[in-house]
Amino acid sequence: MAPSLKPTFGVAIRHVGDINTLQLAVVVLTFLLVTFFDTAGTLVGLANQAGFMKDNKMPRVGKALASDSTAMLVGSVLGTSPVGAYVESSAGIAVGGRTGLTAITTGVMFLVGMIFSPLLSVVTDQVTAPALIIVGVLMAQSLKNINWSKLEIAIPSFLIMIGMPLTYSISDGIALGFIMYPITMIAAHRGKEVSPIMYGLFFVFIGFMWILNVG
């Protein structure tokens, strides 16, 4: 059977009081930023693939983030790996999955699959690699919507595109693009078109990169 949750269940709650130093506070903040920006980037990418984006805005994004954060919280209490949105969901979207019924069906199949968990040890990387390559191809289809003729748009987009695979982190890739975007827009004399939120995120991501790599 699948491993028991007994050794990890509730451990996070019992040790909340141990976050009593600056170093641990920085670690918690880093995990918060990484999780938030990973989730935001994944949700936007999946919503765009599913055709839910309207005027470059994701409808009901608040509910989506609330659902994801609740799952993260429950997962941490159970002591499992993060329970959140993953880009692999694009495979389900590609074959027609558009509603919550897709997630429920997948969850039920995972419960059934727990019975066969020992068999997963025989599944090698060579078996899973083709599926992940297909997922990457599906996600890359959105690149056609980028205005590559405008360098102030293309450069940040390119940094995001190469930053994610090279750093093995969605949040790091997003950080590179969000830091560069205001700079390229100002260089192109289009700084007034950048919203105050983007300028605020510029400093947030500068701090994020500093905490992650120096702090």
C-alpha positions as CSV (number, residue, x, y, z in Angstrom):
1,M,0.0,0.0,0.0
2,A,0.9,3.7,-0.2
3,P,3.2,5.0,2.6
4,S,1.4,6.1,5.8
5,L,0.8,9.8,6.6
6,K,1.3,9.1,10.3
7,P,5.0,10.3,10.4
8,T,4.2,13.6,8.7
9,F,0.6,14.4,9.6
10,G,0.4,17.7,11.6
11,V,4.2,18.1,12.0
12,A,4.1,21.5,10.3
13,I,1.4,22.8,12.8
14,R,3.4,21.6,15.8
15,H,6.5,23.4,14.7
16,V,5.0,26.8,13.7
17,G,6.4,28.2,17.0
18,D,9.9,27.3,15.8
19,I,9.9,30.1,13.3
20,N,11.5,32.5,15.8
21,T,14.6,33.6,14.0
22,L,15.3,36.0,11.1
23,Q,16.8,33.2,9.1
24,L,13.7,31.0,9.4
25,A,11.4,34.0,8.6
26,V,13.4,34.6,5.4
27,V,13.0,30.9,4.5
28,V,9.2,31.1,5.0
29,L,9.0,34.3,3.0
30,T,11.0,32.7,0.2
31,F,8.7,29.7,0.1
32,L,5.7,32.0,0.1
33,L,7.0,34.1,-2.9
34,V,8.1,31.0,-4.8
35,T,4.7,29.3,-4.3
36,F,2.7,32.4,-5.2
37,F,4.5,33.2,-8.4
38,D,4.7,29.6,-9.5
39,T,1.0,29.3,-9.0
40,A,0.2,32.6,-10.7
41,G,2.3,31.8,-13.7
42,T,0.9,28.3,-14.0
43,L,-2.7,29.4,-13.7
44,V,-2.3,32.2,-16.3
45,G,-0.7,29.7,-18.7
46,L,-3.3,27.1,-18.3
47,A,-6.2,29.6,-18.5
48,N,-4.8,31.0,-21.7
49,Q,-4.5,27.5,-23.2
50,A,-8.1,26.7,-22.1
51,G,-9.4,29.9,-23.7
52,F,-10.5,31.5,-20.5
53,M,-8.5,34.7,-20.7
54,K,-10.6,37.7,-21.7
55,D,-8.8,41.0,-22.5
56,N,-5.6,39.6,-21.0
57,K,-7.5,39.1,-17.7
58,M,-8.3,35.8,-16.0
59,P,-11.9,35.6,-14.8
60,R,-12.5,34.5,-11.2
61,V,-8.8,34.5,-10.5
62,G,-9.5,35.2,-6.8
63,K,-11.4,31.9,-6.5
64,A,-8.7,30.0,-8.4
65,L,-6.0,31.4,-6.1
66,A,-8.1,30.7,-3.0
67,S,-8.7,27.1,-4.1
68,D,-5.0,26.6,-4.7
69,S,-3.9,28.2,-1.4
70,T,-6.4,26.1,0.5
71,A,-5.0,22.9,-1.2
72,M,-1.5,24.0,-0.3
73,L,-2.5,24.5,3.4
74,V,-4.2,21.1,3.6
75,G,-1.2,19.5,1.9
76,S,1.2,21.0,4.4
77,V,-0.8,19.8,7.3
78,L,-0.8,16.3,5.8
79,G,2.9,16.5,5.2
80,T,2.7,15.8,1.5
81,S,4.4,17.5,-1.5
82,P,2.7,20.8,-2.5
83,V,-0.9,20.3,-3.6
84,G,-1.4,23.0,-6.3
85,A,-1.7,23.8,-9.9
86,Y,0.8,22.1,-12.2
87,V,1.6,22.7,-15.9
88,E,1.0,19.0,-16.5
89,S,-2.7,19.9,-16.4
90,S,-2.2,21.2,-19.9
91,A,-2.4,17.6,-21.1
92,G,-5.9,17.4,-19.7
93,I,-6.9,20.7,-21.3
94,A,-5.5,19.6,-24.7
95,V,-7.9,16.6,-24.7
96,G,-11.0,18.7,-23.8
97,G,-10.9,19.2,-20.0
98,R,-12.3,22.6,-19.1
99,T,-14.3,22.2,-15.8
100,G,-13.8,21.1,-12.3
101,L,-15.1,17.7,-13.2
102,T,-11.7,17.0,-14.9
103,A,-9.9,17.6,-11.6
104,I,-12.3,15.5,-9.6
105,T,-12.0,12.6,-12.1
106,T,-8.2,12.9,-12.0
107,G,-8.3,12.8,-8.1
108,V,-10.5,9.7,-8.1
109,M,-8.1,8.0,-10.5
110,F,-5.2,8.9,-8.2
111,L,-7.0,7.3,-5.3
112,V,-7.5,4.1,-7.3
113,G,-3.9,4.3,-8.4
114,M,-2.7,4.3,-4.8
115,I,-3.4,0.6,-4.7
116,F,-0.9,0.1,-7.5
117,S,1.7,2.5,-6.1
118,P,4.5,-0.2,-5.9
119,L,4.2,-0.6,-9.6
120,L,5.3,3.0,-10.1
121,S,8.9,2.0,-9.3
122,V,9.1,0.2,-12.6
123,V,8.1,3.4,-14.6
124,T,11.4,5.0,-15.8
125,D,12.2,8.5,-17.0
126,Q,12.2,7.1,-20.6
127,V,8.4,6.4,-20.2
128,T,7.4,9.7,-18.7
129,A,9.7,11.9,-20.9
130,P,7.5,11.8,-24.1
131,A,4.4,12.9,-22.1
132,L,6.4,15.9,-20.6
133,I,7.7,16.8,-24.1
134,I,4.1,16.9,-25.4
135,V,3.1,19.1,-22.4
136,G,6.0,21.5,-23.3
137,V,4.8,21.7,-26.9
138,L,1.3,22.4,-25.8
139,M,2.4,25.2,-23.5
140,A,4.7,26.7,-26.2
141,Q,1.7,27.3,-28.5
142,S,0.9,30.5,-26.5
143,L,4.2,32.0,-27.7
144,K,2.6,32.9,-31.0
145,N,0.6,35.6,-29.3
146,I,3.7,37.6,-28.3
147,N,4.5,40.6,-30.4
148,W,8.1,39.7,-31.3
149,S,8.5,42.7,-33.5
150,K,8.6,45.0,-30.4
151,L,11.9,44.5,-28.5
152,E,10.5,46.1,-25.4
153,I,7.9,43.2,-25.3
154,A,10.1,40.5,-26.9
155,I,13.1,40.8,-24.5
156,P,11.2,40.3,-21.2
157,S,9.1,37.5,-22.9
158,F,12.3,35.8,-24.1
159,L,13.9,36.0,-20.6
160,I,10.8,34.4,-19.1
161,M,10.8,31.7,-21.7
162,I,14.4,30.7,-21.3
163,G,14.5,31.6,-17.6
164,M,12.0,28.9,-16.5
165,P,13.9,25.9,-18.0
166,L,17.4,27.2,-17.2
167,T,16.6,27.9,-13.5
168,Y,14.2,25.0,-13.1
169,S,11.7,27.5,-11.6
170,I,8.6,29.2,-12.9
171,S,8.9,31.9,-10.4
172,D,12.5,32.7,-11.3
173,G,11.6,33.0,-14.9
174,I,8.7,35.3,-14.1
175,A,11.0,37.4,-11.9
176,L,13.5,37.9,-14.8
177,G,10.8,39.1,-17.1
178,F,9.0,41.3,-14.6
179,I,12.3,43.0,-13.7
180,M,13.3,43.6,-17.3
181,Y,9.8,44.7,-18.6
182,P,9.8,48.2,-16.9
183,I,13.4,48.7,-18.0
184,T,12.8,47.9,-21.7
185,M,9.6,50.0,-21.7
186,I,11.4,53.0,-20.3
187,A,14.2,52.5,-22.8
188,A,11.6,52.5,-25.6
189,H,10.1,55.8,-24.2
190,R,6.9,53.9,-23.3
191,G,7.3,54.1,-19.5
192,K,4.0,55.8,-19.1
193,E,2.2,52.7,-20.4
194,V,3.5,50.6,-17.6
195,S,1.0,50.4,-14.7
196,P,2.0,51.4,-11.2
197,I,1.4,47.8,-10.1
198,M,4.1,46.7,-12.6
199,Y,6.6,49.2,-11.1
200,G,5.7,47.9,-7.7
201,L,6.3,44.3,-8.8
202,F,9.6,45.4,-10.2
203,F,10.9,46.2,-6.7
204,V,9.1,43.1,-5.3
205,F,10.9,40.8,-7.7
206,I,14.2,42.6,-7.0
207,G,13.7,41.8,-3.3
208,F,12.6,38.3,-4.2
209,M,15.8,37.6,-6.2
210,W,17.9,39.1,-3.5
211,I,16.3,36.9,-0.8
212,L,16.5,33.8,-2.9
213,N,20.1,34.1,-4.0
214,V,21.8,36.3,-1.4
215,G,19.7,36.6,1.8
